[in-house]
């Protein structure tokens, strides 16, 4: 009983953290009808800065660390990305009123990774003084790309069966397009610079000090957009809202379990386990939507983007992060 009380206290205290408060604040002022608008160019710049900072730190950590420690977590990340898509496709296909392409695109978006959710979790762990390996963000593409590729392939196979044609689905163009996306490009650039150069001065003097402030603005933007997207979600099957409400938490708990296995097998830190869970619970808000728009043109963006932005992302950030931190403190007896 005492453990449950501590868990509840930790969970509620996390909701008061600045990172999560800005997300909820954005949703609150949008609900009140505020006309606050932050230009899209500012949003894109903030995302670039955050991903460069995450990539630089990850690259420096990989350069100075043991690459073998990444192998099992990287395998788990790939397994999770593909598994989430398959589970989502199987689940949504059996719900009434959902078109197959819409269900597959939604599963693909929830299997991919949100850079903003990952960044928010990193700040929360820093505030709680919970150690995590700086190379954990390098698992991003291991989960993100397989999920998007698998979703597009599944949609292509379904379309072929419907039309009676048997054209081969080309995988490499999908991978190449994903790697060229703005989110992965920024993250991979940061990783390469951190791995092969010595960017410590510019990292410590520019990218790192701005990280938390820029993230708070990004959370505000996401809160405003989440509320605005609710109108889109109302126009499609309500099962998308139900899926978006529960899927992030289920995916995260599954990843937390696999992370615990990696903890005992390879020494993955408790913070690393929490971040793996956060990545699995997140749903892509930058690279995923344009990739799926191009790869599954028959899917309705109001369904998969509406489910992700209006419900999935707030659930992953406002509920998922506090949940996995509290669970981490309970399982690993963190102080």
C-alpha positions, -999 to 999 in steps of 0.1 A, spaced: 0 0 0 28 24 8 44 17 -26 12 25 -43 9 58 -23 45 67 -33 37 59 -69 6 81 -69 25 110 -53 53 107 -78 28 106 -107 8 137 -95 40 157 -88 52 150 -124 21 168 -138 33 200 -122 66 200 -140 71 230 -163 74 210 -194 40 193 -190 25 225 -176 32 244 -209 15 217 -229 -16 218 -207 -14 257 -207 -15 257 -245 -46 235 -246 -62 257 -219 -58 290 -238 -69 274 -270 -101 261 -253 -108 297 -242 -106 308 -278 -72 326 -277 -59 339 -310 -23 334 -300 -4 322 -331 33 312 -331 46 312 -367 54 279 -384 89 290 -391 95 295 -354 81 260 -347 104 244 -374 135 263 -360 127 251 -325 124 215 -336 157 218 -355 175 232 -324 161 205 -301 170 177 -324 205 190 -331 211 193 -293 198 157 -287 219 144 -317 251 162 -307 249 148 -271 241 113 -284 270 114 -309 295 125 -282 282 97 -259 285 70 -286 320 83 -294 332 79 -259 311 49 -249 307 12 -257 288 6 -290 280 -30 -279 257 -16 -251 234 -3 -278 228 -35 -297 200 -50 -275 181 -17 -270 184 -10 -307 169 -44 -315 141 -38 -290 134 -4 -306 131 -21 -341 109 -48 -326 87 -23 -309 83 -1 -339 71 -30 -361 51 -46 -333 31 -15 -326 22 -12 -363 11 -48 -364 -9 -46 -332 -25 -13 -343 -34 -27 -377 -49 -58 -362 -69 -39 -336 -82 -10 -358 -91 -34 -387 -116 -51 -364 -134 -20 -352 -165 -8 -370 -165 21 -394 -127 22 -399 -113 20 -434 -82 -3 -436 -59 25 -450 -69 48 -422 -62 21 -396 -28 12 -411 -17 49 -413 -28 55 -377 -9 24 -365 22 36 -385 21 71 -369 18 56 -334 47 32 -341 69 61 -352 86 84 -327 79 120 -315 110 140 -311 92 166 -289 79 139 -265 114 124 -263 129 159 -256 102 165 -229 110 133 -212 148 140 -212 141 173 -194 119 156 -168 146 130 -161 172 158 -157 150 176 -133 146 144 -113 183 137 -114 176 103 -130 206 92 -151 202 80 -187 226 72 -214 230 101 -238 229 77 -268 194 66 -261 180 92 -286 201 74 -312 174 46 -310 150 70 -326 155 59 -362 156 22 -352 120 25 -341 108 53 -364 118 41 -399 108 4 -395 73 15 -383 67 39 -412 81 15 -438 60 -14 -425 28 7 -424 33 18 -460 41 -18 -471 10 -31 -454 -11 -4 -470 4 -13 -504 -3 -50 -500 -39 -42 -490 -44 -20 -520 -30 -46 -544 -54 -72 -530 -83 -48 -534 -74 -40 -570 -62 -75 -580 -28 -62 -591 6 -76 -579 31 -47 -582 60 -49 -559 62 -24 -531 96 -7 -532 110 -4 -497 143 16 -503 125 47 -516 104 48 -484 136 45 -462 153 71 -483 124 95 -480 122 90 -442 160 97 -438 156 129 -458 128 141 -436 135 172 -415 134 155 -381 156 126 -389 180 147 -409 186 171 -380 190 143 -355 214 123 -377 234 154 -385 238 161 -348 248 124 -342 274 125 -370 289 159 -358 290 146 -322 306 113 -333 333 126 -357 340 161 -345 346 179 -312 315 201 -308 317 205 -270 322 243 -270 292 251 -292 271 225 -275 278 238 -240 277 275 -250 247 275 -273 226 244 -278 224 231 -242 215 264 -224 186 270 -248 172 235 -247 146 238 -218 134 273 -229 128 263 -265 111 230 -254 86 250 -233 76 270 -263 73 238 -284 50 223 -257 28 255 -258 25 252 -296 17 215 -294 -10 222 -267 -27 248 -290 -25 224 -320 -38 195 -300 -70 214 -291 -75 226 -327 -72 191 -341 -100 178 -319 -125 193 -344 -109 172 -372 -111 140 -350 -148 145 -345 -154 141 -382 -141 105 -383 -149 73 -364 -149 77 -326 -128 45 -324 -98 66 -334 -102 86 -302 -105 55 -281 -74 40 -297 -54 72 -292 -64 73 -256 -52 39 -246 -26 28 -272 2 52 -260 1 38 -225 -1 2 -236 28 6 -260 49 24 -233 43 -3 -208 53 -30 -233 85 -11 -240 91 -6 -203 90 -44 -198 115 -50 -226 137 -22 -212 138 -40 -178 151 -71 -197 178 -49 -213 186 -34 -179 194 -68 -164 210 -82 -196 232 -52 -206 231 -27 -177 207 -3 -195 201 25 -169 166 30 -153 165 63 -171 172 45 -204 143 21 -197 120 51 -191 131 68 -223 126 36 -243 90 35 -229 85 71 -238 96 66 -274 73 37 -277 43 56 -263 50 86 -285 35 91 -320 53 110 -347 45 147 -350 72 158 -375 85 132 -399 56 107 -398 27 128 -412 43 139 -445 58 104 -450 24 87 -446 6 113 -467 29 104 -496 31 67 -489 -6 60 -481 -24 87 -502 -58 69 -497 -57 74 -460 -76 103 -444 -52 126 -426 -80 138 -403 -81 103 -389 -44 95 -382 -31 130 -376 -62 140 -356 -58 110 -334 -21 115 -329 -20 153 -323 -52 158 -304 -51 128 -281 -21 106 -286 6 132 -280 -10 148 -249 -15 113 -235 21 104 -241 34 136 -226 10 145 -198 2 110 -186 28 87 -201 59 105 -189 48 108 -153 36 72 -154 69 57 -166 89 79 -142 68 68 -113 70 32 -124 108 35 -128 111 48 -93 89 19 -80 107 -9 -100 142 4 -96 138 19 -62 152 53 -74 158 80 -48 
